[in-house]
Amino acid sequence: MASRDRSNGARLDSANFCVLQVQLSGKGAATCTSPQTHFVTVDNRMETLDFVHNNLDLCAKNILKLIRRKDDK
């Protein structure tokens, strides 16, 4: 996937992208099961980071879709 920098200086720091650590656990999962940890790369614009923060459930569903597709292959 390609991307271009559209930040016009609205980044948190000089990096173009940042890595977020996401821990996924099933609803009603037993306490003995450990959550899955995944790392997601997103662009470093405040607008994107705010969207991810405000829509964590949607982002987690998208990560699960990607994992399932990867496992199906």
MOPAC internal coordinates of N, CA, C and O (Angstrom, degrees):
PM7 1SCF
backbone

  N    0.0000 0     0.00 0     0.00 0    0    0    0
  C    1.4363 1     0.00 0     0.00 0    1    0    0
  C    1.5221 1   107.94 1     0.00 0    2    1    0
  O    1.2310 1   120.45 1   -46.25 1    3    2    1
  N    1.3074 1   116.74 1   133.75 1    3    2    1
  C    1.4534 1   122.07 1  -179.36 1    5    3    2
  C    1.5166 1   110.21 1   -99.29 1    6    5    3
  O    1.2310 1   120.90 1   -24.94 1    7    6    5
  N    1.2964 1   115.89 1   155.06 1    7    6    5
  C    1.4523 1   121.14 1   178.54 1    9    7    6
  C    1.5146 1   108.89 1  -150.83 1   10    9    7
  O    1.2310 1   120.84 1   -24.62 1   11   10    9
  N    1.3211 1   116.01 1   155.38 1   11   10    9
  C    1.4524 1   119.38 1   174.48 1   13   11   10
  C    1.5192 1   108.66 1  -129.09 1   14   13   11
  O    1.2310 1   120.77 1   -24.42 1   15   14   13
  N    1.3033 1   116.14 1   155.58 1   15   14   13
  C    1.4565 1   121.33 1  -177.84 1   17   15   14
  C    1.5234 1   109.47 1   -79.64 1   18   17   15
  O    1.2310 1   120.21 1   -65.46 1   19   18   17
  N    1.3295 1   117.20 1   114.54 1   19   18   17
  C    1.4575 1   122.17 1   178.28 1   21   19   18
  C    1.5168 1   110.60 1  -113.87 1   22   21   19
  O    1.2310 1   119.90 1  -160.50 1   23   22   21
  N    1.3020 1   117.80 1    19.50 1   23   22   21
  C    1.4573 1   120.83 1  -169.87 1   25   23   22
  C    1.5167 1   114.70 1   -74.95 1   26   25   23
  O    1.2310 1   119.83 1   152.39 1   27   26   25
  N    1.3176 1   117.93 1   -27.61 1   27   26   25
  C    1.4662 1   121.06 1  -175.64 1   29   27   26
  C    1.5267 1   111.59 1    50.14 1   30   29   27
  O    1.2310 1   120.82 1  -141.55 1   31   30   29
  N    1.3289 1   116.03 1    38.45 1   31   30   29
  C    1.4573 1   120.38 1   176.86 1   33   31   30
  C    1.5132 1   115.10 1    85.45 1   34   33   31
  O    1.2310 1   119.06 1  -172.49 1   35   34   33
  N    1.3249 1   119.41 1     7.51 1   35   34   33
  C    1.4628 1   121.83 1  -177.38 1   37   35   34
  C    1.5241 1   112.07 1   -91.50 1   38   37   35
  O    1.2310 1   120.46 1  -155.07 1   39   38   37
  N    1.3146 1   116.73 1    24.93 1   39   38   37
  C    1.4677 1   120.78 1  -179.50 1   41   39   38
  C    1.5226 1   110.50 1   -85.39 1   42   41   39
  O    1.2310 1   121.22 1   -18.31 1   43   42   41
  N    1.3235 1   115.28 1   161.69 1   43   42   41
  C    1.4605 1   120.12 1   177.83 1   45   43   42
  C    1.5174 1   111.90 1   -70.52 1   46   45   43
  O    1.2310 1   120.95 1   143.51 1   47   46   45
  N    1.3334 1   115.79 1   -36.49 1   47   46   45
  C    1.4600 1   121.11 1   178.54 1   49   47   46
  C    1.5148 1   108.11 1  -149.86 1   50   49   47
  O    1.2310 1   119.71 1    15.14 1   51   50   49
  N    1.3172 1   118.15 1  -164.86 1   51   50   49
  C    1.4623 1   120.62 1  -174.61 1   53   51   50
  C    1.5253 1   113.85 1   -75.85 1   54   53   51
  O    1.2310 1   119.58 1   169.07 1   55   54   53
  N    1.3280 1   118.40 1   -10.93 1   55   54   53
  C    1.4693 1   121.39 1  -179.11 1   57   55   54
  C    1.5289 1   110.51 1   -74.11 1   58   57   55
  O    1.2310 1   120.88 1   -34.43 1   59   58   57
  N    1.3365 1   115.92 1   145.57 1   59   58   57
  C    1.4621 1   120.25 1   177.60 1   61   59   58
  C    1.5252 1   112.07 1   -80.03 1   62   61   59
  O    1.2310 1   120.39 1   150.15 1   63   62   61
  N    1.3261 1   116.87 1   -29.85 1   63   62   61
  C    1.4617 1   121.75 1  -176.80 1   65   63   62
  C    1.5157 1   109.18 1  -133.51 1   66   65   63
  O    1.2310 1   120.83 1   -20.42 1   67   66   65
  N    1.3249 1   116.02 1   159.58 1   67   66   65
  C    1.4563 1   120.98 1   173.21 1   69   67   66
  C    1.5244 1   108.42 1  -132.89 1   70   69   67
  O    1.2310 1   120.82 1   -19.04 1   71   70   69
  N    1.3035 1   116.04 1   160.96 1   71   70   69
  C    1.4598 1   122.32 1  -178.54 1   73   71   70
  C    1.5222 1   108.27 1  -111.79 1   74   73   71
  O    1.2310 1   121.08 1   -50.79 1   75   74   73
  N    1.3248 1   115.54 1   129.21 1   75   74   73
  C    1.4528 1   121.31 1   177.16 1   77   75   74
  C    1.5169 1   109.29 1  -109.11 1   78   77   75
  O    1.2310 1   120.76 1   -43.69 1   79   78   77
  N    1.3102 1   116.15 1   136.31 1   79   78   77
  C    1.4585 1   120.71 1   175.61 1   81   79   78
  C    1.5238 1   107.40 1   -93.09 1   82   81   79
  O    1.2310 1   120.78 1   -54.05 1   83   82   81
  N    1.3306 1   116.12 1   125.95 1   83   82   81
  C    1.4606 1   121.90 1  -178.00 1   85   83   82
  C    1.5189 1   108.36 1  -120.67 1   86   85   83
  O    1.2310 1   120.57 1   -52.88 1   87   86   85
  N    1.3320 1   116.51 1   127.12 1   87   86   85
  C    1.4619 1   121.23 1   176.40 1   89   87   86
  C    1.5137 1   107.97 1  -108.62 1   90   89   87
  O    1.2310 1   121.03 1   -57.17 1   91   90   89
  N    1.3279 1   115.63 1   122.83 1   91   90   89
  C    1.4606 1   121.84 1  -178.95 1   93   91   90
  C    1.5159 1   109.58 1  -108.84 1   94   93   91
  O    1.2310 1   120.94 1   -46.76 1   95   94   93
  N    1.3159 1   115.81 1   133.24 1   95   94   93
  C    1.4651 1   120.70 1   173.58 1   97   95   94
  C    1.5181 1   107.21 1  -139.06 1   98   97   95
  O    1.2310 1   121.12 1   -33.69 1   99   98   97
  N    1.3090 1   115.47 1   146.31 1   99   98   97
  C    1.4583 1   120.18 1  -177.35 1  101   99   98
  C    1.5159 1   112.20 1   -70.92 1  102  101   99
  O    1.2310 1   121.07 1   -27.44 1  103  102  101
  N    1.3210 1   115.55 1   152.56 1  103  102  101
  C    1.4558 1   119.76 1   176.23 1  105  103  102
  C    1.5206 1   108.50 1   -67.44 1  106  105  103
  O    1.2310 1   120.84 1   -47.81 1  107  106  105
  N    1.3035 1   115.99 1   132.19 1  107  106  105
  C    1.4537 1   120.44 1  -179.82 1  109  107  106
  C    1.5171 1   112.63 1    69.77 1  110  109  107
  O    1.2310 1   120.56 1  -161.37 1  111  110  109
  N    1.3232 1   116.54 1    18.63 1  111  110  109
  C    1.4652 1   119.77 1  -179.30 1  113  111  110
  C    1.5220 1   109.76 1   -67.36 1  114  113  111
  O    1.2310 1   121.51 1   -36.17 1  115  114  113
  N    1.3138 1   114.72 1   143.83 1  115  114  113
  C    1.4579 1   119.84 1   178.18 1  117  115  114
  C    1.5242 1   109.52 1   -65.26 1  118  117  115
  O    1.2310 1   120.52 1   -28.51 1  119  118  117
  N    1.3088 1   116.61 1   151.49 1  119  118  117
  C    1.4583 1   120.44 1  -177.94 1  121  119  118
  C    1.5194 1   112.17 1   -67.08 1  122  121  119
  O    1.2310 1   120.23 1   163.31 1  123  122  121
  N    1.3244 1   117.17 1   -16.69 1  123  122  121
  C    1.4655 1   119.52 1  -178.97 1  125  123  122
  C    1.5373 1   111.85 1   -79.14 1  126  125  123
  O    1.2310 1   119.79 1   162.98 1  127  126  125
  N    1.3270 1   118.00 1   -17.02 1  127  126  125
  C    1.4629 1   120.11 1   178.22 1  129  127  126
  C    1.5176 1   109.52 1   -87.28 1  130  129  127
  O    1.2310 1   121.32 1   -49.17 1  131  130  129
  N    1.3102 1   115.09 1   130.83 1  131  130  129
  C    1.4638 1   118.91 1  -179.22 1  133  131  130
  C    1.5223 1   109.73 1   -87.45 1  134  133  131
  O    1.2310 1   119.95 1   -32.62 1  135  134  133
  N    1.3216 1   117.70 1   147.38 1  135  134  133
  C    1.4592 1   120.50 1   179.84 1  137  135  134
  C    1.5280 1   111.11 1   -68.56 1  138  137  135
  O    1.2310 1   120.62 1   -28.61 1  139  138  137
  N    1.3293 1   116.42 1   151.39 1  139  138  137
  C    1.4568 1   121.41 1   175.63 1  141  139  138
  C    1.5227 1   107.83 1   -83.24 1  142  141  139
  O    1.2310 1   120.84 1   -44.96 1  143  142  141
  N    1.3266 1   116.01 1   135.04 1  143  142  141
  C    1.4512 1   120.66 1   178.65 1  145  143  142
  C    1.5185 1   109.16 1  -106.45 1  146  145  143
  O    1.2310 1   120.73 1   -51.01 1  147  146  145
  N    1.3287 1   116.20 1   128.99 1  147  146  145
  C    1.4588 1   122.57 1   178.14 1  149  147  146
  C    1.5220 1   108.33 1  -131.18 1  150  149  147
  O    1.2310 1   121.02 1   -27.23 1  151  150  149
  N    1.3177 1   115.65 1   152.77 1  151  150  149
  C    1.4527 1   121.26 1   177.55 1  153  151  150
  C    1.5164 1   108.53 1  -114.34 1  154  153  151
  O    1.2310 1   120.92 1   -48.53 1  155  154  153
  N    1.3167 1   115.85 1   131.47 1  155  154  153
  C    1.4584 1   122.61 1  -176.45 1  157  155  154
  C    1.5255 1   108.10 1  -120.90 1  158  157  155
  O    1.2310 1   120.85 1   -46.55 1  159  158  157
  N    1.3208 1   115.98 1   133.45 1  159  158  157
  C    1.4585 1   121.21 1   177.00 1  161  159  158
  C    1.5192 1   109.14 1   -99.07 1  162  161  159
  O    1.2310 1   120.61 1   -52.47 1  163  162  161
  N    1.3171 1   116.45 1   127.53 1  163  162  161
  C    1.4648 1   121.75 1   177.06 1  165  163  162
  C    1.5253 1   108.17 1  -132.18 1  166  165  163
  O    1.2310 1   121.25 1   -20.91 1  167  166  165
  N    1.3375 1   115.20 1   159.09 1  167  166  165
  C    1.4626 1   116.32 1   177.89 1  169  167  166
  C    1.5254 1   109.20 1   -69.16 1  170  169  167
  O    1.2310 1   121.19 1   -20.94 1  171  170  169
  N    1.2969 1   115.33 1   159.06 1  171  170  169
  C    1.4585 1   122.02 1  -168.59 1  173  171  170
  C    1.5294 1   112.55 1   -94.56 1  174  173  171
  O    1.2310 1   120.11 1  -149.05 1  175  174  173
  N    1.3251 1   117.39 1    30.95 1  175  174  173
  C    1.4594 1   120.53 1   177.64 1  177  175  174
  C    1.5210 1   109.35 1   -89.96 1  178  177  175
  O    1.2310 1   120.61 1   -36.99 1  179  178  177
  N    1.3101 1   116.43 1   143.01 1  179  178  177
  C    1.4701 1   120.39 1   179.85 1  181  179  178
  C    1.5246 1   111.38 1   -59.27 1  182  181  179
  O    1.2310 1   120.10 1   143.82 1  183  182  181
  N    1.3232 1   117.42 1   -36.18 1  183  182  181
  C    1.4623 1   121.17 1   179.94 1  185  183  182
  C    1.5293 1   110.87 1   -60.51 1  186  185  183
  O    1.2310 1   120.28 1   136.23 1  187  186  185
  N    1.3260 1   117.07 1   -43.77 1  187  186  185
  C    1.4602 1   121.08 1   179.44 1  189  187  186
  C    1.5149 1   111.27 1   -68.17 1  190  189  187
  O    1.2310 1   120.40 1   135.32 1  191  190  189
  N    1.3362 1   116.84 1   -44.68 1  191  190  189
  C    1.4591 1   120.36 1  -179.35 1  193  191  190
  C    1.5276 1   111.06 1   -64.49 1  194  193  191
  O    1.2310 1   120.09 1   142.20 1  195  194  193
  N    1.3157 1   117.44 1   -37.80 1  195  194  193
  C    1.4660 1   120.33 1   175.65 1  197  195  194
  C    1.5261 1   111.26 1   -64.17 1  198  197  195
  O    1.2310 1   120.47 1   138.99 1  199  198  197
  N    1.3504 1   116.71 1   -41.01 1  199  198  197
  C    1.4610 1   120.06 1   178.49 1  201  199  198
  C    1.5257 1   110.56 1   -61.39 1  202  201  199
  O    1.2310 1   120.50 1   133.72 1  203  202  201
  N    1.3276 1   116.64 1   -46.28 1  203  202  201
  C    1.4680 1   120.19 1   179.82 1  205  203  202
  C    1.5170 1   109.95 1   -62.02 1  206  205  203
  O    1.2310 1   120.03 1   136.58 1  207  206  205
  N    1.3077 1   117.56 1   -43.42 1  207  206  205
  C    1.4656 1   121.21 1  -179.68 1  209  207  206
  C    1.5311 1   111.06 1   -62.62 1  210  209  207
  O    1.2310 1   120.29 1   137.66 1  211  210  209
  N    1.3245 1   117.05 1   -42.34 1  211  210  209
  C    1.4641 1   121.14 1  -176.90 1  213  211  210
  C    1.5253 1   113.52 1   -78.83 1  214  213  211
  O    1.2310 1   119.90 1   163.44 1  215  214  213
  N    1.3354 1   117.79 1   -16.56 1  215  214  213
  C    1.4646 1   121.91 1  -176.29 1  217  215  214
  C    1.5255 1   111.33 1  -127.97 1  218  217  215
  O    1.2310 1   120.54 1  -134.21 1  219  218  217
  N    1.3179 1   116.58 1    45.79 1  219  218  217
  C    1.4635 1   120.40 1  -176.64 1  221  219  218
  C    1.5253 1   112.30 1   -60.83 1  222  221  219
  O    1.2310 1   119.73 1   142.68 1  223  222  221
  N    1.3291 1   118.13 1   -37.32 1  223  222  221
  C    1.4626 1   120.37 1   179.92 1  225  223  222
  C    1.5246 1   110.93 1   -63.12 1  226  225  223
  O    1.2310 1   120.37 1   135.97 1  227  226  225
  N    1.3212 1   116.90 1   -44.03 1  227  226  225
  C    1.4603 1   121.48 1   178.51 1  229  227  226
  C    1.5301 1   110.81 1   -63.99 1  230  229  227
  O    1.2310 1   120.54 1   138.29 1  231  230  229
  N    1.3169 1   116.56 1   -41.71 1  231  230  229
  C    1.4692 1   120.38 1   178.71 1  233  231  230
  C    1.5230 1   110.53 1   -64.26 1  234  233  231
  O    1.2310 1   120.08 1   138.61 1  235  234  233
  N    1.3236 1   117.44 1   -41.39 1  235  234  233
  C    1.4668 1   121.13 1   179.01 1  237  235  234
  C    1.5242 1   110.73 1   -63.45 1  238  237  235
  O    1.2310 1   119.89 1   140.36 1  239  238  237
  N    1.3364 1   117.81 1   -39.64 1  239  238  237
  C    1.4672 1   120.89 1   177.85 1  241  239  238
  C    1.5254 1   110.66 1   -63.06 1  242  241  239
  O    1.2310 1   120.29 1   139.75 1  243  242  241
  N    1.3341 1   117.06 1   -40.25 1  243  242  241
  C    1.4612 1   120.29 1   178.07 1  245  243  242
  C    1.5245 1   111.68 1   -65.64 1  246  245  243
  O    1.2310 1   120.11 1   141.34 1  247  246  245
  N    1.3165 1   117.39 1   -38.66 1  247  246  245
  C    1.4669 1   120.97 1   177.01 1  249  247  246
  C    1.5254 1   109.40 1   -63.09 1  250  249  247
  O    1.2310 1   120.20 1   136.24 1  251  250  249
  N    1.3385 1   117.22 1   -43.76 1  251  250  249
  C    1.4659 1   120.70 1   179.25 1  253  251  250
  C    1.5239 1   111.49 1   -62.40 1  254  253  251
  O    1.2310 1   119.89 1   141.11 1  255  254  253
  N    1.3384 1   117.82 1   -38.89 1  255  254  253
  C    1.4614 1   120.72 1   177.14 1  257  255  254
  C    1.5186 1   110.61 1   -60.81 1  258  257  255
  O    1.2310 1   120.47 1   136.50 1  259  258  257
  N    1.3245 1   116.71 1   -43.50 1  259  258  257
  C    1.4645 1   120.71 1   179.78 1  261  259  258
  C    1.5247 1   111.24 1   -64.55 1  262  261  259
  O    1.2310 1   120.44 1   139.66 1  263  262  261
  N    1.3219 1   116.77 1   -40.34 1  263  262  261
  C    1.4707 1   120.92 1   179.61 1  265  263  262
  C    1.5204 1   109.87 1   -64.89 1  266  265  263
  O    1.2310 1   120.13 1   136.10 1  267  266  265
  N    1.3289 1   117.36 1   -43.90 1  267  266  265
  C    1.4644 1   120.80 1  -179.34 1  269  267  266
  C    1.5212 1   111.73 1   -63.66 1  270  269  267
  O    1.2310 1   120.51 1   138.39 1  271  270  269
  N    1.3345 1   116.64 1   -41.61 1  271  270  269
  C    1.4674 1   119.99 1   177.63 1  273  271  270
  C    1.5208 1   110.98 1   -63.22 1  274  273  271
  O    1.2310 1   121.03 1   140.18 1  275  274  273
  N    1.3207 1   115.64 1   -39.82 1  275  274  273
  C    1.4583 1   120.63 1   179.77 1  277  275  274
  C    1.5324 1   110.04 1   -65.57 1  278  277  275
  O    1.2310 1   120.28 1   140.09 1  279  278  277
  N    1.3381 1   117.08 1   -39.91 1  279  278  277
  C    1.4629 1   121.26 1   179.75 1  281  279  278
  C    1.5263 1   111.92 1   -70.67 1  282  281  279
  O    1.2310 1   119.64 1   150.98 1  283  282  281
  N    1.3320 1   118.29 1   -29.02 1  283  282  281
  C    1.4586 1   121.96 1  -179.28 1  285  283  282
  C    1.5251 1   112.62 1   -70.94 1  286  285  283
  O    1.2310 1   120.70 1   154.88 1  287  286  285
  N    1.3156 1   116.27 1   -25.12 1  287  286  285
  C    1.4798 1   119.84 1  -177.47 1  289  287  286
  C    1.4810 1   112.77 1   -76.71 1  290  289  287
  O    1.2310 1   120.10 1   180.00 1  291  290  289

